[in-house]
Amino acid sequence: MPPLSKIYLLAYNSMQALGWSISLFWVLTSFAFTDSFDAAYSFSGDLICLLQTASLLEVFHGAIGIVPSGVLLPLMQWGGRTHYLLAIVRRIAEVQESPSVFITFLAWSISEVIRYSHYALNCIGHCPYGVTYLRYTVFILLYPVGLVGEMWLMYIALPFIKEKDLYADSFAFLPFSYYGFVQVLLAVYPFLWLKLYLHLLKQRSSKLGKQRDKKKE
């Protein structure tokens, strides 16, 4: 990898790791200050929306080949999360205090702090085995938790989407119902998510296997 690309990726991943660390702090602070799960969005929503929107860059990283992730899986993850955040949570105030937002934000923040820290440390060639192990282990629990939070939120948002006729003006010229789209999305979401989850399980076997082999040498 060219030195300039390494410097850029180190800066990008370090900033994301810092941003998600701050998000995690605010998600936990929201519970500590209010003694409830209702304030996660008001405490950390703007920052998480910014970080998640910025992660579109990772699709381009794969497209131009500076990381080996490809385009499809990063695009699927970015699209799913960004739709959840910007199209639903940010637009429907009535769901912003749902405990599902706290659950989702907590799962995302923990996993992203670990993921981006792992990437940043790899950019400098000094990533401890413990960080690699966490990167390819904690998702086993956190990704299903995040999935439950996302689907729960979309489900409870359905009556408000229907009542507000959300995005009807944007699609007035098409035979399209956003309410129907979210219903279909809920039906296929677990299958789309499973593709990413199985990919990560395959990566876990490969990456941790290589790390164990290095430790034996």
Disulfide bonds with the S-S distance in Angstrom:
none
